[in-house]
């Protein structure tokens, strides 16, 4: 039979050495709740047991019971397999007010793909997660419930692992499980309403109801190659952005934001394809924003500020942690001040991934360090083809 010992675990990230076993770490879902961690060890000395019964998953033996002292709780799990996971339980003096947290058992390796609902071609990343990340993912899965997890699986792009999606949202919410579950439910509702997968299949002109050439000229964004980490590289020539001509053609800020959603969804697809191709998780992209020719008049339009706020909302709420790094190049002073004026709406983590460069001599070495020359357009110091739709237009 297997016996279990436990240790009080009040704080997130606390490690505890369990006799005969490796150290275990406190799950984010139970930190600060007066919980205990149970780990397999030698049987304790015989003693009386209280009547309260530990509520566990069906994988555990029936009738398992617990007893409590000031510092420890013992659980006799006679039929529990030796490969069982750590069990999380409430102290016995709180049983009446707070139900036990259901424990999670490891899934056999041969069933991982089926149990985890991997998208087509998605790598199995669960087996390589840190103990804390795995605990957070499992806690979020319990909070979402089987129906919620299935709903999340249904929106994964091809090649994306369920764990990758859950961790992106967890990081955005600082690993607060309930808040993350709430954010994911809101995201699912948003996808049902906005239908970003459909937008990604349309051209910018089809979304905005105008000629594609207009947006290619004044709001060009394109994907070109991958960096040395395997991340998609996306270029946006913000120096060409002119809100006047676009808005004058009847295009609204809402439609421009739908184009951004389409681009974000396409980038997510590229990440999924890279994950499948490389056999490891690729969940974010390198964004290069070229601001050469930036029009200072953009600072004077309400549309520009509404657009920037809308970008921040879409990225933080629906594509969290998709930004691996943002390089703003050829930045004039006016662009620097514009970024400063709107950067407060972006999450702190996103702001920490932004670097601003002036002249070519400052940014070209950085691009060549991050991207193979064959993947980098010739216009940006590489040997790859120039795929930008049009040449930069002069300020108007």
N, C-alpha and C positions, 0 to 999 in steps of 0.2 A: 504494500500500500504506500501511497505518497502522503507525506505530511507537509504542512506549510507553517512558516514563521512569518511574523509581520513586524513592521517598524512604523512609528508615527511619521507622517510625511506632511508637514504643514506648508512647505514652500515650493513653488515651481522651480524645477531644475535641481532640487536637492538629490544627491546620490546616496544610496544606502548599500552597503555590502551585506549580502545575505549569505549566511554560512553555507559553504559548499556550492555557491552559485556566483555568477558575475554580478557586478553592481547593477542596480536598476534605478531608473530616474522617474521623478514624479511627473504625472501627466498634467498638461495645462488644464484639463477639464476638472481636476479635483484639487488643484493647488489651493491652499488657504481654506479648505473646507473641513479640516480636522479629520482627514481621511487616514487610512493606513494602507501600506503596501504589503502584500503577502508574497513570499517567495519560498520555493521548495527547499526543505532542509530536513534534518533528522527529527523524529517524533519527540514531542516534549514529554516531560514527566506526567504521569497520569494525574488527573484532577477532575473535579466536578465540572459540568457544563451547564450553561444557562439554557433556557427554553427557546430563546430567539433563534430562528433558522435563517442562514445566509441565503439570500435569493440570488442564484447564479444562472448561467446559461445551461441549456440542456446537455452540453458537453460534460458538465461536472456531475459528480455523484449525487444521487438524491439523498435528502436527509442530512446534508452537511450542516453542522452547527458550529457556533462560536462561543467563546467565553472571553471575558475581558478582565484585565487588571488595569492599574493606573497607566501602564506604559505599553502593554502588548495585548494582542488578541490572537488566539490560536484557532485554527480551523482544521478539523479532521476530514480530509477528502479521500476516503478510502479507495475509490475507484478512479481517481483523477489520473490521466496519463502523464508520464514523466515529461512529455514535451509541452505541457500546459503553460500558458502565458501567466504573467503576473496578474493577480486579482486585486481589484480595488474595492474596498468596503468601508462603510461608515462605522465609527465606534458604536458598541452595543448600547451605550446610554443615549444615543440619538436615534435608535431604530424607529421609535414610534413617530417622531416628527419628520425624519428624512429617510426615504427609502434607499436601499443600497443601490450603488451604481452597478449595473450589470457588467460582469467581467467579459473580456474578449479572448477568444482562443485563436491560436495561429491556424492558418489554413494550410493544408498539405500543399507542397510545391506543385504537384500535378494538377491541382484545382485552382491555382492562383488566377490564371487567365480568365476562367469562367467566373470565379467569385468576384474578381475585381472589375469585371465588365470592360476589359480593355478595348479601346476603339481599334478598328482595323489597322494592323501594323504597329500598334503602340508598344513601346518597350515596357517590360515589367520593372518598374522602379521601386515597388514596395519593398523588395528584398534588400535594397541598398539605402533606404532611408535611415536617418539617425533614429535613435530610440525616442527622442523627444518629438521629432516630426511624425513618426509613425503613431505615437500615442495621440498626438493632436488630430491626425487624420481619422483615427478610429473613434475618437470622441465626437468629431464632427459628423461622422457617419451615423453614430447613435442618435445624435441630436436631430439629424435630418430624417431619420427613419428609413425603412426600406423603400417606400414610395418616393421620398425626396431624393435618395441616392440614385434611383432609377431615372428620375427626371433630369438629374445632372448628367448622368451617362448619356442621355439622349441628345445633349447639346454639344458633346465633345467633338472637336474637329477630328478628321481622320488622322491617326497617328498619335493622338493625345491620350495620355494615361489619366485615369480618374484622379489619382493621387496628385498629379501635377496641377490639375485644375483646383482641387480642394486646397492645396498648399498656397496657391497664388492668392486665393480669397482669404485664407487664414493670415497670411503675412500682412495683407492690407488692413486687417482688423486686429493686428498685434496679437494674434492667436487667441482671441476671445471667441470661444466656440459659439455661444448663443448669438452674438452679434454677427458672426460669420454666416451662420445658418439663416439669419434674417436677411442678410445681404444677398445670399444665394437665391432665396425665394423671390426677392425683389428683382433680381437679375433674370430669373426664369420668366417672371411676368413681363418684364421689359422685352425679352426676346420674342415672346408670343405676340406682343403688340407691334414692335418695330420690325421684326423679321430680318435681322441682319444677314442671315445666310442668303436670303433673296437679294438684298442690296448688293452683296458681294458678287453676284452674278450679272450685275448691270454695269454699264459704263457710267462715268460721272455725268455725261450729258443726258443719259436716259434718266438718271436720278433727278437732275435739276430741271429737265425739260428745256434744254438749250443745246447748242452745238458742242460736241466734244472739244472742238478746236478752241472755243472760248476759254474753257477751264484748263486746257493744255497750255494756253498762252499766259493766263493770269494766276493759275493755282496748280502748277505741275507737281505731281508726286509720283514716284515710280520705284519699283524694286529692281535692284541690280546686284546679283551675287550674294556671297556669304562671307562673314569675317572668319578669322582664324579659329574662333570658338565654334563655328558652325551656325552662328546666328544669321538670320536674314538681314541684309543691309537695305534700308529704305531711305531714299533721297527725297527731300522736299525743298524746292527752290523758293523759299519765302521772299527772296529779293524780287521776285516777279509778281508777288501777290498784289492785286489791285482790286479793292472792293467795289469802287465806283462802277467800272464797266460791267462787272458781274451782276451787281445789284440792279444796274440799269437795264439789264436784259431780263429782269423779272425773277431772278434767283433770290430766294430768301435765305436768311441765316440758318433757318431750320434745314433747308435743303443742303446747304454747304456742310452742315454737321452730319447729315446723312451720308455724304461723300466720305467724310472722315470715318464714320462707322464702317462703311464699305471697305475702306483701306485697312482699318484695324482688323476686320474679319479676314481679309485676304492675308494679312501678316500672320494671324493666328494659324491659318491653313499652312502657310510656309513653315511655321514652327513645327506643326504636326508632321509634315512631310520630312523635315530634317530629323525629327526624333525617330521616325520609322527608318530612315536611311542610315543614321548613325548608330542606332540601337541604344540611345541614351536620351535623357530628357533635354530638349531644347525648347524653352518656354518663353523667351523674350528676344527682342531684336535690337540691332544697332541703328539708330536714326541719325541721319546727317541733314542738318538744316542749313542750307546755303542762303545767306542773307545779302549777298552782293546785289546792289541796286535797290535795297530796301527803301520804300517810300515813306518819309516821315509823316506824310499826311494820313497814313493809317492810324497814327496816334490820335487823330482828331475825330475819328468816326466811332460812333456808338456800336456800329456793327462789328468792328474789330474786337471790341471788348466783350460783347455778347458772344462772339465766336470763340474767343479764348476761354471764357468761362465755361462755355458748352463743351469745349475740348476736354477741359479738366474734369468735368462731371462724367463724361462718357468714359474717359480713360480710367478714372479712379473707381467708378461703380461697376463698370462692365468689362473692362480689360485690365484689371489690376495686375501689377507686376509684369506687364508685357514689355515695358520699357527697360531694356537692359542698359542702354547708355544713349544719351543725346549729345551730339556735338554740334554746336552752333558755330559756323565758320563764316569768315569775311564779315564779321559783325561791326557795323559802324556804331558810334556812340549812341545814336538814337535807338538802335535795336537793343542795345544793352539796357537802356533806361525803360524801354517798353517791356522787356522781359522782367525787369525788376518790379514794374508796376503791376504785373499780372501773376507773378510767380507765387504769390501768397495763396492762390487758389489751388495750387498743386500740393499733393502730399509731400511731407518732408523727405521721405525716402526717394521720391521721384526727383525732387530738387537736388538731392545729393548726387544724382547720376548725370547732371547737366554740366557741360564744360563749354565755355565761350572763348572763341579765338578771333583774333583780328586778321592780320595779313596771311598770305599763303605760306610764308616761311615758318609760321607758328603751327598751322594745322596739318600741312602735308606730311611732315614726319610722323605725326600721330596717326594719320590715316594709314600710312604704309606699315606702321607697326601693328595696327589692328587688322588690316586686310591685305591679303596676297595681291601683288600688283596685277595679276591676271584677272582678278575679281573687281578691281578698282577701275572706274572709267578713266580714259586718258585725260579728260578735263580736270581730273582730281589727282593726278600724279601717278596713275597706273597705266597698264597696257591694254585694259579692256575697252570694248566699244563704248562710245558715247551714246547713251540711251535716253537722254533728256529730250522730251518732246520738241521743244523749240529753244532757240537762243534767248538769253535774258533780254527783256524789253527795257528800254530806258524809263526812268521815273516820269510820271505824268503830272 
